[in-house]
Amino acid sequence: MKRILIAALVQVLVAGHVDAGWVKKSGTTVTTATVNPLSVTPAPAVAQLQPIVGSVRRTSHFTNPFTHKAKYSYGTYNPLSGQFGTSTFRR
């Protein structure tokens, strides 16, 4: 009984807060101005990476025993440069 209480106390003290967000968006900066060929207007210098729907997959078999988080990765698309990439997060 004493071990269970100590384990519960350690769990409460060590566990972090719950993060409700799946994907944390980040911006990318372009050094030169680009022009959108469809509307012939300059594109913004800062664009958000767009997540690709259905590309989330679990990349590790390990789950943290205290926070119960595992490592995942997802694909991203940069609309300014037209490049694809990958990012990781824990959930």
C-alpha positions, 0 to 999 in steps of 0.5 A: 500500500505504501508503494502505491501511494509513493508511486501515485505521489511521484506521478502527480509531481512529475507528470506535465500539463495536458497539451490539447493541440495536435500540431504546433504551426510554425512560420517560414521566412522567404528572403526574396519576394515571390509573385503568385502567377494566377493573380500576379500579386506578391506573395506574403514573406511569411507563410505557415506550413500546411499539414498534409491530411492523413500523413500522421504516423507513429514513429516510435514504439516507446511510450513515456511511462510517466507522461504517456506520450509517444513520438509521431511525425506528419508531412507538411507542405510549404506553399511559397516554395512548393516543397514537402517536408516532415515534422515531429511532435509528441502526443 
